[in-house]
Amino acid sequence: MAIPGKIDVVVKINQLPTETRTVDREVQFVIDTGEQLVAVIVKSRVWERLVQADQNNVPWVAAIKGKMGVRTEKGFVLEQPSVQVFEKNNDAAKKAEANQ
């Protein structure tokens, strides 16, 4: 007998999507994972966090987590997305600077 569970999907990006669409204070974009296209809709304030990370000139990665939603022709829609942005820890570059 099966037990209840849920599937959460995490898509990681390290660059700002260039093709976006803004509708009613929400920003829509698509992420190509190589296997599927993931359509994401975030609130404009969440989008601004991604823009800010990109403008800081520091390597970063964003984890976009949500539920697998409606299937599309080439992928699915990510429902209830939440975004966390992290600065990448570039240990190799720090070690190279320290050795000079």
N, C-alpha and C positions, 0 to 999 in steps of 0.2 A: 504494500500500500504506500502510495506517495505521500510525502509530508509537504506542507506549504513552505514556500520560499520566494525569493525575489531575485531578479537580476539587475545589478547596477553596472553601468557601463562607464568606463573612464577613458577619455580620449585626451592625449597629451599633445600640446602644440608648443612650438618655440618661436613662432613668428606670427605677426598680426595678419589675419585674413585681409586680402586686398579687395575682394569682391564682396560687398555687403549691401544690404538693403535695410532702410530704416522705415518702420511703420509704427505709428502710435507709440513713440518712446520705447520701442524695442528694436534691436538690431538683429538681423538675420544673416547667417553666413553658412557655408558648407565646408566641411573638412573631408578631404580625400585621404582615407586610411590605406589606400593601395588595394584594398579588397572591397570596400563599401564607401559610399558617400554618406556622411552623417550631417543632417541638417540641424542647425542649432539656432535657437531664438533666445536672446538674453535681454534683460532690461538695460536701458541706456547707461545707468550708473555702473553696472557690471562691465559693460563694454569700455567705459572710461578707465576702469582699472587695467584692462588689457592695453589700452592706448598708452597709459602712463608708464606701464612696465616697458613698453617698446621704446618710449622716448627717453628712458633713463640711461640708455647706452650701456647697459649691463646685461650680460647673457641671462636669459630667463626661460622658464618653462611654466606653462599653465596646465593644470589638471582640470578638465571639464567633466563633471560627473553627473549622471542622470539615469533615467530609466529608458529602456528601449521602447520606443513608441511605435507609431504607425509605420508600416513598411512603405517604402517608396520604390520606384522602378529600379533604382541602383543602390539602395541602402535603407535607411530609416531615419526617423525624426527622434532626436534626443529630447525627452520630456523632462520637465522640472530640473533644468541644468543648474548646477552650482559651479562656481569657478574659484580656484585657488591659484594664485600666482606666486612662484618661488624664484628667487635669484639663484642662478646656477653657481655652484661652488667650484671654481676652476683651480683645483689644487695643483695641477701641472704648471700652470702659468705662474702661480705664486712661488713654487719651488724653483723655477727657472730664474725668476727675479732675485730670489734669495741667493742663488749660486753665483750671480754676477758681481 
